[in-house]
């Protein structure tokens, strides 16, 4: 019985961990994108 409970907990937490990892990667990517866009805009305004 305990084994089945542990298994169901794993099944519930696995997707949560995947989503957390993906969203973290997405935030890092968005941050990088914003920095690049900011640099480009700064370059245009300097000229």
PASEBA-1860 file (N, C-alpha, C; in nm, 3 decimals):
! residues 47
1> XXXXXXXX> 0.083/-0.120/0.000/0.000/0.000/0.000/0.088/0.126/0.000 ~ 0.189/0.126/0.083/0.279/0.242/0.092/0.350/0.265/-0.041 ~ 0.387/0.155/-0.107/0.457/0.164/-0.236/0.369/0.233/-0.341 ~ 0.242/0.195/-0.344/0.147/0.254/-0.440/0.133/0.404/-0.413 ~ 0.125/0.441/-0.285/0.111/0.583/-0.249/0.234/0.660/-0.296 ~ 0.352/0.604/-0.275/0.476/0.670/-0.315/0.479/0.688/-0.466 ~ 0.431/0.586/-0.538/0.428/0.590/-0.683/0.338/0.703/-0.733 ~ 0.221/0.716/-0.672/0.126/0.820/-0.715/0.182/0.959/-0.685
9> XXXXXXXX> 0.255/0.971/-0.574/0.316/1.100/-0.540/0.419/1.134/-0.646 ~ 0.498/1.034/-0.689/0.598/1.056/-0.795/0.530/1.102/-0.923 ~ 0.420/1.037/-0.959/0.348/1.072/-1.082/0.296/1.215/-1.076 ~ 0.260/1.260/-0.956/0.208/1.397/-0.941/0.321/1.498/-0.948 ~ 0.434/1.466/-0.883/0.543/1.563/-0.875/0.628/1.570/-1.001 ~ 0.637/1.460/-1.077/0.720/1.458/-1.197/0.683/1.569/-1.295 ~ 0.555/1.583/-1.333/0.517/1.692/-1.426/0.546/1.829/-1.368 ~ 0.526/1.845/-1.237/0.551/1.975/-1.172/0.697/2.013/-1.188
17> XXXXXXXX> 0.786/1.916/-1.168/0.930/1.942/-1.181/0.963/1.977/-1.326 ~ 0.902/1.905/-1.419/0.926/1.932/-1.562/0.881/2.074/-1.597 ~ 0.764/2.112/-1.552/0.710/2.245/-1.580/0.800/2.352/-1.518 ~ 0.846/2.327/-1.395/0.933/2.423/-1.327/1.063/2.441/-1.406 ~ 1.119/2.329/-1.453/1.243/2.336/-1.529/1.223/2.412/-1.659 ~ 1.115/2.381/-1.729/1.087/2.446/-1.858/1.063/2.595/-1.841 ~ 0.983/2.630/-1.739/0.953/2.772/-1.718/1.079/2.848/-1.677 ~ 1.167/2.783/-1.600/1.295/2.847/-1.563/1.377/2.875/-1.688
25> XXXXXXXX> 1.385/2.774/-1.777/1.460/2.793/-1.902/1.397/2.905/-1.985 ~ 1.265/2.910/-1.986/1.194/3.013/-2.063/1.226/3.152/-2.007 ~ 1.229/3.164/-1.874/1.260/3.294/-1.813/1.400/3.338/-1.849 ~ 1.496/3.243/-1.842/1.635/3.275/-1.875/1.644/3.321/-2.021 ~ 1.573/3.251/-2.110/1.574/3.284/-2.253/1.512/3.422/-2.275 ~ 1.400/3.449/-2.209/1.333/3.579/-2.224/1.422/3.692/-2.174 ~ 1.490/3.668/-2.061/1.579/3.768/-2.004/1.692/3.799/-2.102 ~ 1.748/3.693/-2.161/1.855/3.708/-2.259/1.805/3.786/-2.381
33> XXXXXXXX> 1.683/3.752/-2.424/1.624/3.819/-2.540/1.605/3.968/-2.512 ~ 1.555/3.999/-2.392/1.533/4.139/-2.355/1.665/4.216/-2.353 ~ 1.771/4.152/-2.304/1.902/4.218/-2.301/1.951/4.249/-2.441 ~ 1.934/4.152/-2.531/1.976/4.170/-2.671/1.897/4.284/-2.735 ~ 1.764/4.281/-2.718/1.679/4.386/-2.775/1.717/4.522/-2.718 ~ 1.743/4.526/-2.587/1.783/4.650/-2.522/1.912/4.704/-2.580 ~ 2.009/4.617/-2.604/2.137/4.658/-2.660/2.120/4.712/-2.803 ~ 2.036/4.644/-2.880/2.011/4.687/-3.018/1.946/4.826/-3.019
41> XXXXXXX> 1.846/4.844/-2.935/1.777/4.974/-2.929/1.872/5.083/-2.882 ~ 1.958/5.049/-2.786/2.055/5.146/-2.735/2.151/5.184/-2.848 ~ 2.189/5.085/-2.929/2.279/5.111/-3.042/2.215/5.206/-3.142 ~ 2.085/5.188/-3.168/2.016/5.274/-3.264/2.004/5.417/-3.211 ~ 1.974/5.429/-3.081/1.954/5.563/-3.023/2.086/5.638/-3.010 ~ 2.197/5.565/-3.003/2.329/5.629/-2.992/2.370/5.694/-3.123 ~ 2.331/5.631/-3.234/2.374/5.683/-3.365/2.305/5.813/-3.402
END
